[in-house]
């Protein structure tokens, strides 16, 4: 597992939150956000699409919170179904996963249970972040790239 530690800035996003099992809520949140992005003509070359997983593996599935999010400029005023959030910057363990979204949970498990104990690092409070690097309309499952960002506390 090739993990890089990077310091990233805060990112202002518009987000749609759903609560429940990630397998159900993530697609629901993305459907809503995608319609909102299209309605507000927000898609650009600079758009960053993020998924925010707020809860740990010990959180009951019915209480898990997921935000589908898209980066927005300071000038844009989100309204309607999406709400404004600032994704906190800081130091992150970054791993680029290649493959289907169905295998993301296994990649998160490897990051937490294999890489983290050997790293000498500690997770910081805050959501785990997924940055979606591929357009799934044009990518086969095995080619999809997703960057996983695990927030870290300073040493």
Backbone as CSV, one residue per row, in Angstrom:
resi,resn,N_x,N_y,N_z,CA_x,CA_y,CA_z,C_x,C_y,C_z
1,UNK,0.865,-1.170,0.000,0.000,0.000,0.000,0.906,1.227,0.000
2,UNK,0.820,2.016,-1.045,1.644,3.208,-1.181,0.883,4.435,-0.668
3,UNK,1.275,4.914,0.511,0.605,6.039,1.165,1.571,7.215,1.215
4,UNK,1.059,8.400,0.910,1.825,9.636,0.956,1.176,10.543,1.983
5,UNK,1.976,11.260,2.760,1.427,12.226,3.713,1.542,13.610,3.098
6,UNK,0.417,14.326,3.054,0.355,15.654,2.438,-0.389,16.610,3.349
7,UNK,-0.029,17.876,3.253,-0.766,18.935,3.944,-1.660,19.610,2.904
8,UNK,-2.948,19.708,3.196,-3.918,20.267,2.261,-4.662,21.444,2.890
9,UNK,-5.114,22.394,2.062,-5.873,23.535,2.578,-7.333,23.168,2.830
10,UNK,-8.057,24.062,3.513,-9.506,23.922,3.636,-10.112,23.970,2.236
11,UNK,-11.228,23.283,2.055,-11.937,23.318,0.771,-13.391,23.704,1.057
12,UNK,-13.862,24.741,0.392,-15.274,25.146,0.508,-16.076,24.305,-0.471
13,UNK,-17.137,23.663,0.040,-17.949,22.782,-0.797,-19.436,23.049,-0.579
14,UNK,-20.210,22.612,-1.550,-21.659,22.484,-1.408,-21.907,20.992,-1.258
15,UNK,-22.726,20.631,-0.269,-22.875,19.206,0.057,-24.326,18.831,0.302
16,UNK,-24.614,17.569,0.013,-25.902,16.956,0.323,-25.626,15.804,1.274
17,UNK,-26.283,15.812,2.440,-26.077,14.767,3.445,-27.230,13.783,3.450
18,UNK,-26.858,12.511,3.590,-27.812,11.429,3.811,-27.326,10.635,5.016
19,UNK,-28.266,10.040,5.750,-27.929,9.256,6.935,-28.427,7.830,6.757
20,UNK,-27.564,6.889,7.085,-27.881,5.474,6.960,-26.672,4.736,6.413
21,UNK,-26.834,3.483,6.011,-25.700,2.702,5.481,-25.104,3.387,4.245
22,UNK,-23.778,3.488,4.215,-23.108,4.160,3.098,-23.508,3.566,1.754
23,UNK,-23.735,2.262,1.697,-24.077,1.617,0.430,-25.386,2.145,-0.152
24,UNK,-26.265,2.643,0.709,-27.539,3.209,0.246,-27.474,4.729,0.159
25,UNK,-26.868,5.354,1.162,-26.929,6.811,1.248,-26.005,7.519,0.267
26,UNK,-24.852,6.923,-0.027,-23.938,7.581,-0.970,-24.601,7.756,-2.346
27,UNK,-25.178,6.710,-2.939,-25.836,6.917,-4.236,-26.986,7.923,-4.168
28,UNK,-27.758,7.915,-3.071,-28.862,8.882,-2.930,-28.331,10.305,-2.898
29,UNK,-27.294,10.527,-2.103,-26.723,11.871,-1.984,-26.161,12.333,-3.327
30,UNK,-25.499,11.423,-4.050,-24.930,11.805,-5.343,-25.992,12.122,-6.374
31,UNK,-27.108,11.409,-6.368,-28.200,11.736,-7.299,-28.698,13.154,-7.047
32,UNK,-28.931,13.479,-5.778,-29.428,14.811,-5.440,-28.409,15.894,-5.794
33,UNK,-27.149,15.666,-5.422,-26.120,16.669,-5.690,-25.909,16.856,-7.190
34,UNK,-25.906,15.772,-7.953,-25.700,15.867,-9.404,-26.769,16.721,-10.062
35,UNK,-28.015,16.530,-9.666,-29.098,17.358,-10.214,-28.912,18.821,-9.837
36,UNK,-28.502,19.067,-8.600,-28.282,20.433,-8.121,-27.121,21.099,-8.860
37,UNK,-26.033,20.357,-9.088,-24.876,20.882,-9.823,-25.295,21.251,-11.248
38,UNK,-26.057,20.375,-11.904,-26.513,20.646,-13.268,-27.428,21.868,-13.297
39,UNK,-28.353,21.943,-12.367,-29.297,23.069,-12.312,-28.572,24.395,-12.128
40,UNK,-27.499,24.396,-11.351,-26.761,25.624,-11.069,-25.543,25.817,-11.971
41,UNK,-25.406,24.957,-12.981,-24.329,25.065,-13.970,-22.961,25.224,-13.299
42,UNK,-22.635,24.319,-12.382,-21.410,24.426,-11.588,-20.240,23.615,-12.107
43,UNK,-20.477,22.726,-13.023,-19.416,21.835,-13.470,-18.354,22.607,-14.248
44,UNK,-17.101,22.438,-13.842,-15.984,23.066,-14.551,-14.780,22.136,-14.480
45,UNK,-13.717,22.509,-15.185,-12.477,21.728,-15.151,-11.908,21.678,-13.744
46,UNK,-12.205,22.686,-12.934,-11.636,22.790,-11.595,-12.493,22.146,-10.512
47,UNK,-13.644,21.601,-10.881,-14.531,20.992,-9.891,-13.864,19.786,-9.244
48,UNK,-13.990,19.722,-7.924,-13.499,18.572,-7.166,-14.718,17.916,-6.540
49,UNK,-14.869,16.616,-6.757,-15.992,15.873,-6.201,-15.486,15.040,-5.031
50,UNK,-16.122,15.222,-3.879,-15.675,14.579,-2.654,-16.810,13.833,-1.983
51,UNK,-16.477,12.752,-1.332,-17.403,12.053,-0.447,-16.838,12.147,0.956
52,UNK,-17.671,12.509,1.916,-17.230,12.658,3.304,-17.909,11.598,4.151
53,UNK,-17.111,10.712,4.709,-17.601,9.658,5.608,-17.314,10.134,7.025
54,UNK,-18.356,10.453,7.758,-18.189,11.073,9.065,-18.030,10.107,10.218
55,UNK,-18.358,8.844,10.039,-18.466,7.941,11.182,-17.534,6.751,11.072
56,UNK,-17.185,6.210,12.218,-16.270,5.071,12.263,-17.018,3.767,12.015
57,UNK,-16.242,2.708,11.946,-16.835,1.392,11.689,-17.673,0.895,12.858
58,UNK,-17.545,1.530,14.033,-18.358,1.088,15.168,-19.697,1.817,15.247
59,UNK,-19.905,2.825,14.390,-21.179,3.536,14.361,-22.245,2.638,13.743
60,UNK,-23.395,2.510,14.385,-24.464,1.710,13.768,-24.787,2.254,12.373
61,UNK,-24.992,1.350,11.416,-25.242,1.771,10.031,-26.359,2.797,9.915
62,UNK,-27.406,2.663,10.695,-28.545,3.582,10.577,-28.163,5.015,10.956
63,UNK,-27.039,5.195,11.661,-26.603,6.528,12.096,-25.430,7.079,11.291
64,UNK,-24.944,6.345,10.317,-23.795,6.803,9.546,-24.175,8.001,8.673
65,UNK,-23.283,9.009,8.663,-23.523,10.230,7.889,-22.569,10.294,6.701
66,UNK,-23.145,10.576,5.531,-22.358,10.691,4.302,-22.738,11.984,3.605
67,UNK,-21.727,12.751,3.190,-21.949,13.954,2.391,-21.366,13.753,1.005
68,UNK,-22.177,13.961,-0.029,-21.678,14.085,-1.394,-21.409,15.566,-1.577
69,UNK,-20.225,15.917,-2.062,-19.850,17.326,-2.090,-19.113,17.689,-3.377
70,UNK,-19.221,18.970,-3.741,-18.493,19.518,-4.878,-17.871,20.840,-4.432
71,UNK,-16.636,21.071,-4.863,-15.964,22.321,-4.500,-16.689,23.493,-5.156
72,UNK,-16.744,24.613,-4.435,-17.368,25.825,-4.965,-16.467,27.018,-4.655
73,UNK,-16.598,28.047,-5.470,-15.800,29.257,-5.276,-16.382,30.084,-4.139
74,UNK,-15.612,31.033,-3.661,-16.069,31.928,-2.582,-17.244,32.785,-3.031
75,UNK,-17.347,33.031,-4.331,-18.408,33.896,-4.851,-19.763,33.198,-4.940
76,UNK,-19.749,31.866,-5.015,-20.997,31.142,-5.217,-21.761,30.998,-3.915
77,UNK,-23.062,31.274,-3.973,-23.924,31.175,-2.793,-24.808,29.936,-2.926
78,UNK,-24.474,28.855,-2.208,-25.293,27.642,-2.327,-26.676,27.848,-1.700
79,UNK,-27.656,27.279,-2.335,-29.013,27.314,-1.785,-29.755,26.100,-2.323
80,UNK,-30.899,25.831,-1.750,-31.671,24.680,-2.188,-31.265,23.432,-1.433
81,UNK,-31.100,22.338,-2.147,-30.840,21.039,-1.530,-29.437,20.961,-0.916
82,UNK,-28.492,21.712,-1.460,-27.110,21.652,-0.969,-26.875,22.710,0.099
83,UNK,-25.930,22.400,0.985,-25.558,23.380,2.007,-24.051,23.576,1.967
84,UNK,-23.617,24.718,2.430,-22.200,25.046,2.426,-21.483,24.365,3.587
85,UNK,-20.307,23.816,3.285,-19.432,23.233,4.303,-18.000,23.652,3.996
86,UNK,-17.198,23.684,5.014,-15.758,23.811,4.817,-15.138,22.495,5.257
87,UNK,-14.499,21.813,4.324,-13.793,20.584,4.652,-12.451,21.024,5.237
88,UNK,-12.205,20.667,6.500,-10.991,21.160,7.145,-9.723,20.596,6.503
89,UNK,-8.788,21.488,6.285,-7.496,21.082,5.757,-6.638,20.516,6.869
90,UNK,-5.396,20.284,6.571,-4.455,19.745,7.540,-3.616,18.666,6.907
91,UNK,-3.081,17.810,7.735,-2.223,16.733,7.270,-3.066,15.479,7.041
92,UNK,-2.820,14.818,5.913,-3.598,13.643,5.537,-2.687,12.528,5.049
93,UNK,-3.077,11.302,5.369,-2.502,10.138,4.710,-3.317,9.948,3.441
94,UNK,-2.649,9.928,2.287,-3.341,9.824,1.002,-2.970,8.518,0.316
95,UNK,-4.013,7.826,-0.113,-3.830,6.580,-0.850,-4.745,6.625,-2.066
96,UNK,-4.220,6.320,-3.232,-5.040,6.302,-4.444,-5.463,4.861,-4.727
97,UNK,-6.772,4.650,-4.636,-7.375,3.337,-4.861,-7.770,3.218,-6.328
98,UNK,-7.433,2.098,-6.945,-7.874,1.831,-8.307,-8.812,0.644,-8.272
99,UNK,-10.029,0.862,-8.775,-11.003,-0.213,-8.824,-12.396,0.290,-8.501
100,UNK,-13.300,-0.628,-8.468,-14.716,-0.343,-8.240,-14.951,0.331,-6.891
101,UNK,-15.983,1.157,-6.834,-16.385,1.757,-5.557,-16.780,0.673,-4.552
102,UNK,-17.196,-0.465,-5.047,-17.593,-1.574,-4.159,-16.422,-2.074,-3.319
103,UNK,-15.194,-1.766,-3.725,-14.024,-2.234,-2.977,-13.406,-1.136,-2.100
104,UNK,-14.049,0.013,-1.998,-13.502,1.111,-1.189,-13.418,0.759,0.292
105,UNK,-14.411,0.042,0.810,-14.381,-0.309,2.236,-13.142,-1.141,2.564
106,UNK,-12.770,-2.047,1.679,-11.562,-2.854,1.908,-10.312,-1.977,1.900
107,UNK,-10.290,-0.974,1.016,-9.140,-0.062,0.960,-9.050,0.767,2.243
108,UNK,-10.203,1.250,2.746,-10.211,1.991,4.017,-9.723,1.086,5.151
109,UNK,-10.191,-0.159,5.170,-9.750,-1.094,6.209,-8.236,-1.279,6.174
110,UNK,-7.662,-1.413,4.987,-6.211,-1.585,4.866,-5.481,-0.337,5.352
111,UNK,-6.010,0.820,5.038,-5.387,2.069,5.489,-5.388,2.145,7.010
112,UNK,-6.525,1.825,7.616,-6.652,1.893,9.085,-5.932,0.761,9.812
113,UNK,-6.085,-0.458,9.333,-5.631,-1.616,10.104,-4.267,-2.148,9.697
114,UNK,-3.776,-1.762,8.526,-2.444,-2.193,8.107,-1.451,-1.038,8.121
115,UNK,-1.769,0.042,7.401,-0.822,1.156,7.296,-0.727,1.969,8.590
116,UNK,-1.847,2.366,9.167,-1.854,3.282,10.313,-1.074,2.756,11.514
117,UNK,-1.262,1.504,11.945,-0.508,1.031,13.115,1.013,1.064,12.915
118,UNK,1.454,0.875,11.684,2.891,0.870,11.393,3.442,2.277,11.173
119,UNK,2.550,3.248,10.978,2.979,4.604,10.605,3.451,5.442,11.789
120,UNK,3.023,5.054,13.003,3.332,5.881,14.162,2.471,7.136,14.224
121,UNK,1.428,7.205,13.420,0.543,8.367,13.360,-0.790,8.054,14.028
122,UNK,-1.559,9.117,14.287,-2.872,8.989,14.910,-3.891,9.731,14.060
123,UNK,-5.083,9.150,13.869,-6.112,9.869,13.104,-6.566,11.132,13.836
124,UNK,-6.862,12.163,13.076,-7.415,13.397,13.626,-8.932,13.309,13.578
125,UNK,-9.604,14.079,14.428,-11.068,14.125,14.314,-11.443,14.703,12.949
126,UNK,-12.565,14.326,12.459,-13.028,14.828,11.169,-13.338,13.682,10.236
127,UNK,-13.988,14.015,9.137,-14.418,12.955,8.219,-13.263,12.369,7.421
128,UNK,-13.415,11.110,7.058,-12.551,10.515,6.042,-13.065,11.043,4.708
129,UNK,-12.141,11.349,3.822,-12.501,12.012,2.565,-12.150,11.113,1.391
130,UNK,-13.060,11.057,0.435,-12.804,10.394,-0.836,-12.880,11.461,-1.919
131,UNK,-11.852,11.553,-2.736,-11.871,12.455,-3.886,-11.965,11.577,-5.124
132,UNK,-12.998,11.826,-5.905,-13.286,10.984,-7.063,-12.575,11.557,-8.282
133,UNK,-11.618,10.810,-8.811,-10.741,11.288,-9.876,-11.182,10.835,-11.258
134,UNK,-12.118,9.905,-11.347,-12.537,9.341,-12.632,-13.987,9.687,-12.929
135,UNK,-14.281,9.825,-14.203,-15.661,9.962,-14.649,-16.156,8.550,-14.928
136,UNK,-17.027,8.060,-14.064,-17.461,6.662,-14.181,-18.264,6.393,-15.449
137,UNK,-18.744,7.447,-16.111,-19.452,7.237,-17.373,-18.500,6.743,-18.459
138,UNK,-17.204,7.027,-18.286,-16.226,6.661,-19.308,-15.152,5.705,-18.796
139,UNK,-15.304,5.203,-17.581,-14.280,4.329,-16.990,-14.872,2.981,-16.622
140,UNK,-14.137,1.930,-16.951,-14.520,0.598,-16.483,-14.247,0.540,-14.986
141,UNK,-14.972,-0.309,-14.259,-14.791,-0.413,-12.803,-13.330,-0.552,-12.400
142,UNK,-12.586,-1.381,-13.110,-11.194,-1.629,-12.730,-10.289,-0.421,-12.958
143,UNK,-10.775,0.596,-13.700,-9.974,1.783,-14.003,-10.322,2.989,-13.129
144,UNK,-11.350,2.891,-12.319,-11.793,4.031,-11.505,-10.724,4.360,-10.471
145,UNK,-10.394,5.648,-10.366,-9.424,6.115,-9.380,-10.119,6.969,-8.325
146,UNK,-9.847,6.647,-7.065,-10.401,7.379,-5.931,-9.272,7.641,-4.944
147,UNK,-9.093,8.906,-4.579,-8.072,9.235,-3.581,-8.718,9.196,-2.201
148,UNK,-8.160,8.390,-1.298,-8.632,8.289,0.076,-7.757,9.195,0.940
149,UNK,-8.391,10.031,1.744,-7.673,10.960,2.616,-8.064,10.704,4.065
150,UNK,-7.113,10.262,4.837,-7.302,10.001,6.273,-6.678,11.171,7.033
151,UNK,-7.492,11.966,7.758,-6.920,13.095,8.483,-6.019,12.613,9.627
152,UNK,-4.867,13.287,9.775,-3.890,12.917,10.786,-3.680,14.064,11.767
153,UNK,-3.387,13.698,13.019,-3.034,14.704,14.007,-1.546,15.005,13.897
154,UNK,-1.151,16.230,14.240,0.281,16.529,14.226,1.029,15.621,15.194
155,UNK,2.268,15.317,14.863,3.094,14.480,15.734,3.453,15.232,17.006
